[in-house]
Amino acid sequence: LGIIGKNGAGKSTLLKVLSQVTPPTTGKIQARGRIASLLEVGTGMHPELTGKENIYLNGSILGMSKDEITSKFDKIVDFSGCARYIDTPLKRYSSGMKVRLGFAVAAFLEPEILIVDEVLAVGDAEFQKKAIGKMKDVSRGEGRTVLFVSHNIGSIRALCDRAIVMENGTVAFVGPVEEAIQYYLAQGNAKQIDLKQREDRIGSGIFKFESISLINNLSQPSKEFLSGEEMIIRVTYVCADLELLSKQIILGFNICDQYDQFVLSYVSDEMGFMMPELKSSGTIDLNIPRLLLRGGEYRIRLFSSYSGTGKN
């Protein structure tokens, strides 16, 4: 189960309550099974103890016998990659090493419920990939429950089947992971951007854009999209010259990066777009089946002209 939401939505607090680190203000927590948590770097570990001693300490806290812990000790050390430093006090470990050891302990001591906060972001890319793979094994292969909080949508999508979206300390959405991601990306986005009051427009104004909205693959307005997703640019327009409507109107847009450099251009007649029958006002959808852009902030510049004149 993925848990996503904006900063301050209550994700980490929820996990602390579920892990019995923080008591709930009201209500109660009911859990069926042994819980292991990795909420912060070094969670449940003592800095003065060695890595080896911390493995046994954590196992004891989870209710495991010394023999049980010993049987899994080599796997934990091997997965963590900390064999060279296993007899070194934890206070000498880097934050990445603490995360490696802490995750290995939490995952291999076989809790029925594994709770992981976005602490994995501290680890390197190779370890994050290993950790996601191990959580998949725990949840799908061994039938255990994993609660995973992350701002990395790719990790949520790779690991989770379902997700909840949190807003202001409450659950705003529960459902399949793709629907939850789209809901999250659309949070707080303007439904429609009004263009009528823009003062930086050029052209004759005969054919004029009134508004624009960006529609995701769930038919919801959004200002955030994942690379490879479908995006529809929906514009409303007005036309002051009815004769102009008999000519071929050409629509297009440029997408510019944060440095104002063109990275993508779309012109309706060049792309084979069949323009709908136009009226004095209406709506037009420009469809991008796969938005192949790297992560970042972009701006869209709309333009229109009519064939044979080049006039805007």
Contacts in CASP RR format, 6 or more apart in sequence:
PFRMAT RR
TARGET T0000
AUTHOR 0000-0000-0000
METHOD contacts of the structure
MODEL  1
LGIIGKNGAGKSTLLKVLSQVTPPTTGKIQARGRIASLLEVGTGMHPELT
GKENIYLNGSILGMSKDEITSKFDKIVDFSGCARYIDTPLKRYSSGMKVR
LGFAVAAFLEPEILIVDEVLAVGDAEFQKKAIGKMKDVSRGEGRTVLFVS
HNIGSIRALCDRAIVMENGTVAFVGPVEEAIQYYLAQGNAKQIDLKQRED
RIGSGIFKFESISLINNLSQPSKEFLSGEEMIIRVTYVCADLELLSKQII
LGFNICDQYDQFVLSYVSDEMGFMMPELKSSGTIDLNIPRLLLRGGEYRI
RLFSSYSGTGKN
1 145 0 8 1.000
1 146 0 8 1.000
1 147 0 8 1.000
1 148 0 8 1.000
1 160 0 8 1.000
1 161 0 8 1.000
1 162 0 8 1.000
1 163 0 8 1.000
1 164 0 8 1.000
2 147 0 8 1.000
2 148 0 8 1.000
2 149 0 8 1.000
2 150 0 8 1.000
2 156 0 8 1.000
2 159 0 8 1.000
2 160 0 8 1.000
2 162 0 8 1.000
2 163 0 8 1.000
2 164 0 8 1.000
2 177 0 8 1.000
2 180 0 8 1.000
3 11 0 8 1.000
3 14 0 8 1.000
3 15 0 8 1.000
3 147 0 8 1.000
3 148 0 8 1.000
3 149 0 8 1.000
3 163 0 8 1.000
3 164 0 8 1.000
3 166 0 8 1.000
4 11 0 8 1.000
4 149 0 8 1.000
4 150 0 8 1.000
4 151 0 8 1.000
4 153 0 8 1.000
4 156 0 8 1.000
4 163 0 8 1.000
4 164 0 8 1.000
4 165 0 8 1.000
4 166 0 8 1.000
4 180 0 8 1.000
4 181 0 8 1.000
4 184 0 8 1.000
5 11 0 8 1.000
5 165 0 8 1.000
5 166 0 8 1.000
5 167 0 8 1.000
5 184 0 8 1.000
5 187 0 8 1.000
6 167 0 8 1.000
6 187 0 8 1.000
9 166 0 8 1.000
9 167 0 8 1.000
9 168 0 8 1.000
9 169 0 8 1.000
10 166 0 8 1.000
10 168 0 8 1.000
10 169 0 8 1.000
11 117 0 8 1.000
11 149 0 8 1.000
11 166 0 8 1.000
12 39 0 8 1.000
12 117 0 8 1.000
12 149 0 8 1.000
13 22 0 8 1.000
13 169 0 8 1.000
14 166 0 8 1.000
14 169 0 8 1.000
15 37 0 8 1.000
15 39 0 8 1.000
15 115 0 8 1.000
15 117 0 8 1.000
15 147 0 8 1.000
15 149 0 8 1.000
16 22 0 8 1.000
16 39 0 8 1.000
17 23 0 8 1.000
17 24 0 8 1.000
17 29 0 8 1.000
18 29 0 8 1.000
18 31 0 8 1.000
18 35 0 8 1.000
18 37 0 8 1.000
18 115 0 8 1.000
18 147 0 8 1.000
19 35 0 8 1.000
19 37 0 8 1.000
19 39 0 8 1.000
19 115 0 8 1.000
20 29 0 8 1.000
20 35 0 8 1.000
21 37 0 8 1.000
21 39 0 8 1.000
31 113 0 8 1.000
32 112 0 8 1.000
33 111 0 8 1.000
33 112 0 8 1.000
33 113 0 8 1.000
34 62 0 8 1.000
34 63 0 8 1.000
34 111 0 8 1.000
34 112 0 8 1.000
34 113 0 8 1.000
35 111 0 8 1.000
35 112 0 8 1.000
35 113 0 8 1.000
35 114 0 8 1.000
35 115 0 8 1.000
36 58 0 8 1.000
36 62 0 8 1.000
36 105 0 8 1.000
36 106 0 8 1.000
36 107 0 8 1.000
36 109 0 8 1.000
36 111 0 8 1.000
36 113 0 8 1.000
36 114 0 8 1.000
36 115 0 8 1.000
37 43 0 8 1.000
37 106 0 8 1.000
37 114 0 8 1.000
37 115 0 8 1.000
37 116 0 8 1.000
37 117 0 8 1.000
38 99 0 8 1.000
38 102 0 8 1.000
38 103 0 8 1.000
38 106 0 8 1.000
38 114 0 8 1.000
38 115 0 8 1.000
38 116 0 8 1.000
38 117 0 8 1.000
38 119 0 8 1.000
38 120 0 8 1.000
39 115 0 8 1.000
39 117 0 8 1.000
39 119 0 8 1.000
40 117 0 8 1.000
40 119 0 8 1.000
41 95 0 8 1.000
41 96 0 8 1.000
41 98 0 8 1.000
41 99 0 8 1.000
41 119 0 8 1.000
41 122 0 8 1.000
42 90 0 8 1.000
42 98 0 8 1.000
42 99 0 8 1.000
42 102 0 8 1.000
43 102 0 8 1.000
43 119 0 8 1.000
44 57 0 8 1.000
44 58 0 8 1.000
44 61 0 8 1.000
45 51 0 8 1.000
45 54 0 8 1.000
45 57 0 8 1.000
45 58 0 8 1.000
45 90 0 8 1.000
45 98 0 8 1.000
45 101 0 8 1.000
45 102 0 8 1.000
46 53 0 8 1.000
46 54 0 8 1.000
46 57 0 8 1.000
46 90 0 8 1.000
47 89 0 8 1.000
47 90 0 8 1.000
47 91 0 8 1.000
48 89 0 8 1.000
48 90 0 8 1.000
48 91 0 8 1.000
49 57 0 8 1.000
49 89 0 8 1.000
49 90 0 8 1.000
50 86 0 8 1.000
50 87 0 8 1.000
50 88 0 8 1.000
50 89 0 8 1.000
50 90 0 8 1.000
51 82 0 8 1.000
51 85 0 8 1.000
51 86 0 8 1.000
51 87 0 8 1.000
51 88 0 8 1.000
51 89 0 8 1.000
51 90 0 8 1.000
51 93 0 8 1.000
51 101 0 8 1.000
52 73 0 8 1.000
52 86 0 8 1.000
52 87 0 8 1.000
54 90 0 8 1.000
54 101 0 8 1.000
54 105 0 8 1.000
55 69 0 8 1.000
55 73 0 8 1.000
55 76 0 8 1.000
55 77 0 8 1.000
55 101 0 8 1.000
55 105 0 8 1.000
56 66 0 8 1.000
56 69 0 8 1.000
58 102 0 8 1.000
58 105 0 8 1.000
58 106 0 8 1.000
58 109 0 8 1.000
59 68 0 8 1.000
59 69 0 8 1.000
59 105 0 8 1.000
59 109 0 8 1.000
60 66 0 8 1.000
60 69 0 8 1.000
62 109 0 8 1.000
62 111 0 8 1.000
64 109 0 8 1.000
69 109 0 8 1.000
72 108 0 8 1.000
72 109 0 8 1.000
72 110 0 8 1.000
75 108 0 8 1.000
76 101 0 8 1.000
76 104 0 8 1.000
76 105 0 8 1.000
76 108 0 8 1.000
76 109 0 8 1.000
77 83 0 8 1.000
77 86 0 8 1.000
77 104 0 8 1.000
79 100 0 8 1.000
79 104 0 8 1.000
79 107 0 8 1.000
79 108 0 8 1.000
79 130 0 8 1.000
79 134 0 8 1.000
80 97 0 8 1.000
80 100 0 8 1.000
80 101 0 8 1.000
80 102 0 8 1.000
80 103 0 8 1.000
80 104 0 8 1.000
81 100 0 8 1.000
82 93 0 8 1.000
82 97 0 8 1.000
82 100 0 8 1.000
82 101 0 8 1.000
85 92 0 8 1.000
85 93 0 8 1.000
85 97 0 8 1.000
90 98 0 8 1.000
90 101 0 8 1.000
93 101 0 8 1.000
95 122 0 8 1.000
96 122 0 8 1.000
96 123 0 8 1.000
96 124 0 8 1.000
96 127 0 8 1.000
99 119 0 8 1.000
99 120 0 8 1.000
99 122 0 8 1.000
99 123 0 8 1.000
99 127 0 8 1.000
100 123 0 8 1.000
100 127 0 8 1.000
103 116 0 8 1.000
103 120 0 8 1.000
103 131 0 8 1.000
103 134 0 8 1.000
106 114 0 8 1.000
106 116 0 8 1.000
107 114 0 8 1.000
107 131 0 8 1.000
107 134 0 8 1.000
107 135 0 8 1.000
107 138 0 8 1.000
110 142 0 8 1.000
110 144 0 8 1.000
111 144 0 8 1.000
112 144 0 8 1.000
112 145 0 8 1.000
113 144 0 8 1.000
113 145 0 8 1.000
113 146 0 8 1.000
113 147 0 8 1.000
114 135 0 8 1.000
114 138 0 8 1.000
114 144 0 8 1.000
114 145 0 8 1.000
114 146 0 8 1.000
114 147 0 8 1.000
115 146 0 8 1.000
115 147 0 8 1.000
116 131 0 8 1.000
116 135 0 8 1.000
116 146 0 8 1.000
116 147 0 8 1.000
116 148 0 8 1.000
116 149 0 8 1.000
117 149 0 8 1.000
118 149 0 8 1.000
118 150 0 8 1.000
118 151 0 8 1.000
118 152 0 8 1.000
120 127 0 8 1.000
120 128 0 8 1.000
120 131 0 8 1.000
120 150 0 8 1.000
120 155 0 8 1.000
121 128 0 8 1.000
121 150 0 8 1.000
121 151 0 8 1.000
121 152 0 8 1.000
128 155 0 8 1.000
132 155 0 8 1.000
132 158 0 8 1.000
132 159 0 8 1.000
133 159 0 8 1.000
135 146 0 8 1.000
135 148 0 8 1.000
135 159 0 8 1.000
136 158 0 8 1.000
136 159 0 8 1.000
138 144 0 8 1.000
138 146 0 8 1.000
139 145 0 8 1.000
139 146 0 8 1.000
139 159 0 8 1.000
146 159 0 8 1.000
148 155 0 8 1.000
148 156 0 8 1.000
148 159 0 8 1.000
148 160 0 8 1.000
150 156 0 8 1.000
153 181 0 8 1.000
153 184 0 8 1.000
153 185 0 8 1.000
153 226 0 8 1.000
156 163 0 8 1.000
156 177 0 8 1.000
156 181 0 8 1.000
157 177 0 8 1.000
157 178 0 8 1.000
157 181 0 8 1.000
160 177 0 8 1.000
161 176 0 8 1.000
161 177 0 8 1.000
162 174 0 8 1.000
162 175 0 8 1.000
162 176 0 8 1.000
162 177 0 8 1.000
162 180 0 8 1.000
163 174 0 8 1.000
163 175 0 8 1.000
163 176 0 8 1.000
163 177 0 8 1.000
163 180 0 8 1.000
163 181 0 8 1.000
164 171 0 8 1.000
164 173 0 8 1.000
164 174 0 8 1.000
164 175 0 8 1.000
164 180 0 8 1.000
165 171 0 8 1.000
165 172 0 8 1.000
165 173 0 8 1.000
165 174 0 8 1.000
165 180 0 8 1.000
165 183 0 8 1.000
165 184 0 8 1.000
165 187 0 8 1.000
166 172 0 8 1.000
167 187 0 8 1.000
172 183 0 8 1.000
172 187 0 8 1.000
173 179 0 8 1.000
173 180 0 8 1.000
173 183 0 8 1.000
173 184 0 8 1.000
174 180 0 8 1.000
179 218 0 8 1.000
181 226 0 8 1.000
182 216 0 8 1.000
182 217 0 8 1.000
182 218 0 8 1.000
182 220 0 8 1.000
182 222 0 8 1.000
183 220 0 8 1.000
185 216 0 8 1.000
185 222 0 8 1.000
185 224 0 8 1.000
185 225 0 8 1.000
185 226 0 8 1.000
186 216 0 8 1.000
186 220 0 8 1.000
186 221 0 8 1.000
186 222 0 8 1.000
186 224 0 8 1.000
189 221 0 8 1.000
189 222 0 8 1.000
189 223 0 8 1.000
189 224 0 8 1.000
190 213 0 8 1.000
190 221 0 8 1.000
190 223 0 8 1.000
191 213 0 8 1.000
191 221 0 8 1.000
192 211 0 8 1.000
192 212 0 8 1.000
192 213 0 8 1.000
192 221 0 8 1.000
193 211 0 8 1.000
193 212 0 8 1.000
193 213 0 8 1.000
194 210 0 8 1.000
194 211 0 8 1.000
195 201 0 8 1.000
195 209 0 8 1.000
195 210 0 8 1.000
195 211 0 8 1.000
195 212 0 8 1.000
195 302 0 8 1.000
196 210 0 8 1.000
196 211 0 8 1.000
202 312 0 8 1.000
203 311 0 8 1.000
203 312 0 8 1.000
204 311 0 8 1.000
204 312 0 8 1.000
205 240 0 8 1.000
206 239 0 8 1.000
206 240 0 8 1.000
206 241 0 8 1.000
206 244 0 8 1.000
207 237 0 8 1.000
207 238 0 8 1.000
207 239 0 8 1.000
207 240 0 8 1.000
207 241 0 8 1.000
207 244 0 8 1.000
207 249 0 8 1.000
207 304 0 8 1.000
207 306 0 8 1.000
208 237 0 8 1.000
208 238 0 8 1.000
208 239 0 8 1.000
208 240 0 8 1.000
209 235 0 8 1.000
209 236 0 8 1.000
209 237 0 8 1.000
209 302 0 8 1.000
209 304 0 8 1.000
210 235 0 8 1.000
210 236 0 8 1.000
210 237 0 8 1.000
210 238 0 8 1.000
210 281 0 8 1.000
211 235 0 8 1.000
211 236 0 8 1.000
212 233 0 8 1.000
212 234 0 8 1.000
212 235 0 8 1.000
212 236 0 8 1.000
212 300 0 8 1.000
212 302 0 8 1.000
213 221 0 8 1.000
213 234 0 8 1.000
214 221 0 8 1.000
214 222 0 8 1.000
214 223 0 8 1.000
214 225 0 8 1.000
214 231 0 8 1.000
214 232 0 8 1.000
214 233 0 8 1.000
214 234 0 8 1.000
215 221 0 8 1.000
215 222 0 8 1.000
215 231 0 8 1.000
215 232 0 8 1.000
215 233 0 8 1.000
215 234 0 8 1.000
215 285 0 8 1.000
216 222 0 8 1.000
216 225 0 8 1.000
216 229 0 8 1.000
216 230 0 8 1.000
216 231 0 8 1.000
216 232 0 8 1.000
217 229 0 8 1.000
217 230 0 8 1.000
225 231 0 8 1.000
225 291 0 8 1.000
227 291 0 8 1.000
227 292 0 8 1.000
227 293 0 8 1.000
227 294 0 8 1.000
227 295 0 8 1.000
228 290 0 8 1.000
228 291 0 8 1.000
228 292 0 8 1.000
229 290 0 8 1.000
229 291 0 8 1.000
230 287 0 8 1.000
230 288 0 8 1.000
230 289 0 8 1.000
230 290 0 8 1.000
230 291 0 8 1.000
231 287 0 8 1.000
231 288 0 8 1.000
231 291 0 8 1.000
232 285 0 8 1.000
232 286 0 8 1.000
232 287 0 8 1.000
232 288 0 8 1.000
233 253 0 8 1.000
233 285 0 8 1.000
233 286 0 8 1.000
233 287 0 8 1.000
233 288 0 8 1.000
233 300 0 8 1.000
233 302 0 8 1.000
234 283 0 8 1.000
234 284 0 8 1.000
234 285 0 8 1.000
234 286 0 8 1.000
235 251 0 8 1.000
235 283 0 8 1.000
235 284 0 8 1.000
235 286 0 8 1.000
235 302 0 8 1.000
236 281 0 8 1.000
236 282 0 8 1.000
236 283 0 8 1.000
237 281 0 8 1.000
237 282 0 8 1.000
237 283 0 8 1.000
237 284 0 8 1.000
237 304 0 8 1.000
238 280 0 8 1.000
238 281 0 8 1.000
238 282 0 8 1.000
239 245 0 8 1.000
239 278 0 8 1.000
239 279 0 8 1.000
239 280 0 8 1.000
239 281 0 8 1.000
242 280 0 8 1.000
244 306 0 8 1.000
245 278 0 8 1.000
245 279 0 8 1.000
245 280 0 8 1.000
247 306 0 8 1.000
247 307 0 8 1.000
247 308 0 8 1.000
248 269 0 8 1.000
248 275 0 8 1.000
248 306 0 8 1.000
248 307 0 8 1.000
249 275 0 8 1.000
249 278 0 8 1.000
249 304 0 8 1.000
249 305 0 8 1.000
249 306 0 8 1.000
250 267 0 8 1.000
250 268 0 8 1.000
250 269 0 8 1.000
250 304 0 8 1.000
250 305 0 8 1.000
250 306 0 8 1.000
250 307 0 8 1.000
251 267 0 8 1.000
251 268 0 8 1.000
251 273 0 8 1.000
251 275 0 8 1.000
251 284 0 8 1.000
251 286 0 8 1.000
251 302 0 8 1.000
251 303 0 8 1.000
251 304 0 8 1.000
252 265 0 8 1.000
252 266 0 8 1.000
252 267 0 8 1.000
252 268 0 8 1.000
252 286 0 8 1.000
252 302 0 8 1.000
252 303 0 8 1.000
252 304 0 8 1.000
253 265 0 8 1.000
253 266 0 8 1.000
253 286 0 8 1.000
253 300 0 8 1.000
253 301 0 8 1.000
253 302 0 8 1.000
253 303 0 8 1.000
254 262 0 8 1.000
254 264 0 8 1.000
254 265 0 8 1.000
254 266 0 8 1.000
254 300 0 8 1.000
254 301 0 8 1.000
254 303 0 8 1.000
255 262 0 8 1.000
255 263 0 8 1.000
255 264 0 8 1.000
255 265 0 8 1.000
255 293 0 8 1.000
255 298 0 8 1.000
255 299 0 8 1.000
255 300 0 8 1.000
255 301 0 8 1.000
256 262 0 8 1.000
256 263 0 8 1.000
256 298 0 8 1.000
256 299 0 8 1.000
256 300 0 8 1.000
256 301 0 8 1.000
257 263 0 8 1.000
257 296 0 8 1.000
257 297 0 8 1.000
257 298 0 8 1.000
258 296 0 8 1.000
258 297 0 8 1.000
258 298 0 8 1.000
263 293 0 8 1.000
263 298 0 8 1.000
264 293 0 8 1.000
266 286 0 8 1.000
266 288 0 8 1.000
268 275 0 8 1.000
268 286 0 8 1.000
269 307 0 8 1.000
273 286 0 8 1.000
275 284 0 8 1.000
276 284 0 8 1.000
303 312 0 8 1.000
304 312 0 8 1.000
305 311 0 8 1.000
305 312 0 8 1.000
END
